């Protein structure tokens, strides 16, 4: 897992764009001259080339031309229309879903060289290319300088569980036709912000060799727990699950009043739990675990199959909380069942067939 994002991080791509505008004005070149000199008029909407910028990876076409700066700006071939990411930042601690947009818009107005910021499409749920739960909204930005006017059609991507947002732009002059909507680029983007439920557990099974228990997270919502590793037709339970990590895990556990754990109590004993992973013995030799690796998984049991193969569907789901840590070094889950107070050490396997 990459180091977590701490505080706000700003990159002034708009400044680079203003330099580009100034160069146009100084040379006296019109848009047509630049296109003819630097670009071949071809269509390239196949996004196959990875562009990596900080913790974001997105794709562009093979013939898209990099601006030559240290930014992630790319010309669409045959045009002077630019595609790039301009904002990469985290929300303040006081920000929640109700004021994500307000905060982000104010941030853009305060930090970037634009004349106006307008929200043209409201925030809606969105799933990123790497399966992260997010929100997305369309913004229209305007920018002027040296006699030129520019329009930004921009997608604001918000990833709540990482308190993170980024702005993807396509920039063009009024009257121009955008060859490829910015959403096409956004749909290719992945965010290396640390494990999400999708890239951490969903689609994998985890096995405790000592207790011969296997949990198969079949997707981002459903699971099956097998008590007989070699016979998957009997002795299993199934249902849905919710996964939480880091601060979100602490908050959610403290909200489950039936378990009697407060956030303060979790943080008070955290140093003790972390210290065990530096000890030699059992599974813990050489394993590094940090506070942000704290996890909580809430299993909602919907039914079970006994040793005779008889299935019982529960009239009401049974909720069971597991807390513990994700051990990055070995892709393992060290989990405590908060009903039975039993610890499990589960190592990742491939998805069950």
C-alpha positions as a printed Julia matrix, in Angstrom:
353×3 Matrix{Float64}:
   0.0     0.0     0.0
   1.3     3.45   -0.81
   1.7     5.9     2.0
  -1.58    7.55    2.9
  -2.33   11.04    1.67
  -1.66   13.53    4.45
  -3.04   17.05    4.19
  -3.76   18.89    0.98
  -1.65   18.49   -2.09
  -1.83   21.05   -4.89
  -0.38   21.1    -8.4
  -0.79   24.21  -10.58
  -1.46   22.84  -14.04
  -3.38   25.97  -14.87
  -0.16   27.94  -14.52
   1.43   25.76  -17.16
  -1.62   26.3   -19.31
  -1.31   30.07  -18.97
   2.32   29.83  -20.16
   1.03   27.93  -23.19
  -1.47   30.75  -23.87
   1.26   33.37  -23.57
   3.45   31.55  -26.07
   0.6    31.59  -28.59
   0.12   35.32  -28.11
   3.86   36.1   -28.33
   4.35   34.22  -31.59
   1.23   35.65  -33.15
   0.22   32.18  -34.27
  -3.37   31.23  -34.68
  -4.79   27.87  -33.73
  -4.68   26.55  -37.31
  -0.96   27.3   -37.67
  -0.1    25.39  -34.51
  -2.19   22.41  -35.54
  -0.6    22.25  -38.96
   2.91   22.57  -37.58
   2.78   20.17  -34.66
  -0.02   17.66  -35.27
  -1.24   15.24  -37.86
  -5.04   15.23  -38.3
  -5.94   11.69  -37.17
  -8.64   10.17  -34.96
  -7.4     8.24  -31.93
 -10.12    7.36  -29.44
  -8.59    4.05  -28.35
  -7.24    4.73  -24.86
  -4.45    2.18  -24.41
  -1.4     4.06  -23.09
  -1.01    4.43  -19.31
  -0.22    7.84  -17.85
   0.91    7.86  -14.21
   0.73   11.0   -12.16
   1.19   10.77   -8.4
  -1.25    8.05   -7.29
  -3.49    8.31  -10.36
  -3.16    6.23  -13.52
  -5.29    6.95  -16.58
  -5.1     6.12  -20.28
  -4.62    8.15  -23.45
  -4.35    7.26  -27.13
  -1.13    6.09  -28.76
  -0.85    9.19  -30.92
  -1.78   11.72  -28.24
   1.11   14.15  -27.78
   2.57   15.07  -24.43
   3.1    18.8   -23.96
   6.72   18.23  -23.01
   6.39   19.67  -19.53
   6.5    17.69  -16.31
   2.71   17.74  -16.21
   0.29   15.09  -17.42
  -1.08   17.31  -20.24
  -1.78   15.66  -23.59
  -2.9    17.12  -26.93
  -5.55   15.2   -28.78
  -3.93   14.51  -32.21
  -4.68   17.08  -34.9
  -5.94   19.65  -32.39
  -4.74   21.97  -29.66
  -7.32   20.5   -27.26
  -5.75   19.39  -23.98
  -6.62   16.52  -21.61
  -5.14   16.41  -18.11
  -5.65   16.17  -14.34
  -5.4    19.56  -12.66
  -6.33   19.06   -9.0
  -5.26   16.37   -6.56
  -6.23   17.06   -2.96
  -7.86   15.84    0.23
 -10.81   17.25    2.13
 -10.54   18.89    5.51
 -11.63   16.94    8.58
 -14.89   18.91    8.8
 -16.04   18.0     5.28
 -18.72   15.36    4.71
 -20.97   14.24    1.85
 -23.26   17.25    2.26
 -20.52   19.76    1.49
 -18.09   17.84   -0.74
 -19.0    19.93   -3.79
 -18.96   23.25   -1.96
 -15.53   22.54   -0.54
 -14.08   21.34   -3.85
 -15.47   24.28   -5.83
 -14.16   26.77   -3.28
 -10.79   25.03   -3.37
 -10.63   25.28   -7.17
 -11.64   28.96   -7.13
  -9.07   29.79   -4.47
  -6.11   27.89   -5.88
  -6.42   27.8    -9.67
  -6.18   30.53  -12.32
  -9.76   30.37  -13.56
 -12.41   33.04  -13.99
 -15.42   30.98  -12.98
 -16.46   27.53  -11.76
 -19.97   26.24  -12.43
 -21.45   22.87  -11.43
 -23.38   21.64  -14.49
 -24.18   18.09  -13.33
 -24.87   17.18   -9.71
 -22.86   14.67   -7.72
 -23.93   11.07   -8.43
 -22.58    7.66   -7.3
 -19.75    6.34   -9.44
 -17.5     3.26   -9.49
 -13.9     3.85  -10.57
 -12.03    1.55  -12.93
 -10.38   -0.14   -9.94
 -13.73   -0.65   -8.22
 -13.67    2.15   -5.68
 -16.95    3.63   -4.47
 -16.92    7.28   -5.51
 -19.0    10.26   -6.56
 -18.67   12.17   -9.81
 -19.86   15.6   -10.91
 -19.4    17.66  -14.08
 -18.0    21.19  -13.8
 -17.58   23.96  -16.38
 -14.6    26.25  -15.83
 -13.71   29.33  -17.85
 -10.28   30.88  -18.21
  -8.96   33.87  -20.12
  -5.68   35.63  -20.77
  -3.74   37.39  -23.55
  -6.84   37.74  -25.68
  -7.74   34.04  -25.58
 -10.68   32.35  -23.89
 -10.7    28.73  -22.81
 -13.4    26.38  -21.55
 -12.77   23.44  -19.24
 -15.24   20.55  -19.23
 -14.18   18.81  -16.05
 -15.17   15.73  -14.08
 -14.74   15.99  -10.33
 -14.06   12.54   -8.85
 -14.59   12.17   -5.1
 -13.46    9.05   -3.21
 -15.04    9.35    0.25
 -13.24    6.52    2.04
  -9.93    8.21    1.24
 -11.2    11.77    1.8
  -9.85   12.49   -1.67
 -10.85   14.37   -4.83
  -9.34   15.0    -8.26
 -10.34   17.07  -11.29
 -10.0    15.72  -14.84
 -10.17   18.33  -17.65
 -10.58   18.71  -21.37
  -9.71   22.28  -22.4
 -10.74   23.94  -25.65
 -11.67   27.29  -27.18
 -15.33   28.39  -27.55
 -16.78   27.04  -30.79
 -14.5    24.0   -30.91
 -15.91   20.49  -30.82
 -14.44   18.19  -28.19
 -13.28   15.0   -29.94
 -13.63   12.79  -26.86
 -15.66   13.47  -23.74
 -13.54   13.75  -20.6
 -15.63   10.98  -18.99
 -14.06    8.5   -21.42
 -10.68    9.29  -19.88
 -12.0     9.29  -16.32
 -13.5     5.84  -16.85
  -9.96    4.48  -17.33
  -8.55    6.03  -14.15
  -7.34    4.02  -11.16
  -6.26    5.42   -7.81
  -3.41    3.9    -5.82
  -4.54    5.36   -2.51
  -4.17    2.23   -0.44
  -6.35   -0.88   -0.37
 -10.05   -0.61   -1.14
 -12.53   -3.38   -0.47
 -12.37   -4.4    -4.13
  -8.61   -4.73   -4.52
  -8.11   -6.03   -0.98
 -10.62   -8.84   -0.42
 -13.35   -8.94   -3.06
 -12.82  -11.79   -5.5
 -10.45  -13.64   -3.16
 -10.71  -16.28   -0.48
  -8.81  -16.3     2.82
  -7.83  -19.52    4.62
  -6.88  -20.21    8.25
  -4.72  -23.34    8.09
  -4.79  -23.94   11.86
  -8.59  -23.88   12.15
  -9.3   -25.02    8.58
 -11.73  -22.17    8.04
 -12.02  -20.47    4.68
 -13.86  -17.24    3.86
 -14.62  -16.6     0.2
 -15.41  -12.94   -0.57
 -17.16  -13.76   -3.83
 -17.59  -10.1    -4.77
 -17.76   -6.68   -3.1
 -20.95   -7.62   -1.19
 -21.33  -11.4    -0.77
 -19.33  -14.03    1.11
 -19.35  -17.75    1.93
 -17.57  -19.27    4.96
 -16.57  -22.94    4.67
 -15.77  -25.13    7.68
 -14.62  -28.08    5.54
 -11.91  -26.99    3.13
 -12.1   -30.15    1.03
 -15.89  -30.42    0.82
 -17.65  -27.24   -0.24
 -21.11  -28.85   -0.35
 -21.63  -28.98    3.42
 -20.83  -26.99    6.55
 -20.9   -23.47    5.22
 -22.69  -20.21    5.91
 -23.34  -17.32    3.56
 -24.59  -13.76    3.41
 -23.35  -10.23    2.78
 -20.57   -8.18    4.33
 -19.4    -4.61    4.81
 -15.72   -3.74    4.97
 -14.13   -0.78    6.78
 -10.51    0.28    7.17
  -8.48    2.8     9.17
 -10.44    5.67   10.68
 -13.64    4.44    9.03
 -13.26    1.12   10.84
 -12.84    2.82   14.21
 -15.87    5.03   13.61
 -18.09    2.15   12.51
 -17.14   -0.12   15.39
 -17.86    2.67   17.88
 -21.32    3.09   16.31
 -22.15   -0.59   16.93
 -23.2     0.02   20.52
 -24.02   -3.63   21.18
 -20.3    -4.42   21.24
 -19.48   -1.68   23.74
 -16.31   -0.42   22.04
 -15.67    3.3    21.78
 -13.21    4.93   19.39
 -11.21    6.15   22.37
 -10.89    2.61   23.74
  -9.8     1.26   20.35
  -7.09    3.92   20.08
  -6.0     3.35   23.68
  -5.2    -0.34   23.08
  -3.92    0.18   19.53
  -0.21    0.42   20.55
  -0.47   -2.95   22.31
  -2.01   -4.63   19.27
   0.53   -3.12   16.91
   3.44   -4.21   19.07
   2.58   -7.91   18.7
   3.41   -7.81   15.0
   7.06   -7.01   15.71
   7.44  -10.06   17.94
   8.92  -13.37   16.82
   6.59  -16.31   17.09
   3.51  -17.85   15.5
   2.6   -15.91   12.37
   4.1   -12.57   13.23
   7.8   -12.77   12.46
   8.86   -9.76   10.42
   5.34   -8.55    9.66
   4.8    -4.79    9.62
   1.4    -3.41   10.57
   0.37    0.2    11.02
  -2.64    1.87   12.58
  -4.17    2.55    9.15
  -4.27   -1.24    8.6
  -6.96   -1.59   11.28
 -10.04   -3.21    9.74
 -13.6    -4.09   10.66
 -15.8    -6.51    8.73
 -19.49   -6.86    9.5
 -20.88  -10.19    8.28
 -24.64  -10.44    7.82
 -25.43  -14.17    7.95
 -28.42  -15.05    5.79
 -28.31  -18.84    5.97
 -26.25  -21.99    6.48
 -25.86  -25.59    5.32
 -25.23  -28.32    7.93
 -23.12  -31.5     7.78
 -26.03  -33.36    6.17
 -26.35  -30.84    3.37
 -29.57  -29.35    4.74
 -29.95  -25.62    4.18
 -31.54  -23.26    6.67
 -32.43  -19.74    5.59
 -32.63  -17.41    8.57
 -35.82  -15.45    9.18
 -33.64  -12.51   10.17
 -30.01  -11.94    9.32
 -27.46  -12.46   12.08
 -24.84   -9.73   12.34
 -21.3   -10.64   13.44
 -18.48   -8.12   13.82
 -14.86   -9.05   13.17
 -12.07   -6.58   13.96
  -8.34   -6.82   13.45
  -5.64   -5.93   10.98
  -4.73   -6.36    7.34
  -1.11   -7.56    7.08
   0.19   -6.16    3.82
   3.39   -8.17    3.69
   1.54  -11.48    3.46
  -1.88  -10.42    2.17
  -3.39  -11.79    5.37
  -6.27  -10.88    7.66
  -5.79  -11.24   11.43
  -9.34  -11.05   12.75
 -11.12  -11.31   16.09
 -14.7   -12.59   16.18
 -16.33  -10.16   18.59
 -18.99  -12.7    19.57
 -16.74  -15.68   20.34
 -13.5   -13.71   21.03
 -11.63  -16.12   18.79
  -8.72  -14.93   16.61
  -8.2   -16.13   13.04
  -5.17  -15.73   10.81
  -6.41  -15.94    7.22
  -4.08  -15.85    4.23
  -5.22  -14.85    0.77
  -5.89  -17.41   -1.93
  -7.27  -17.11   -5.47
 -11.03  -16.97   -5.96
 -12.7   -20.33   -5.5
 -13.91  -22.1    -8.62
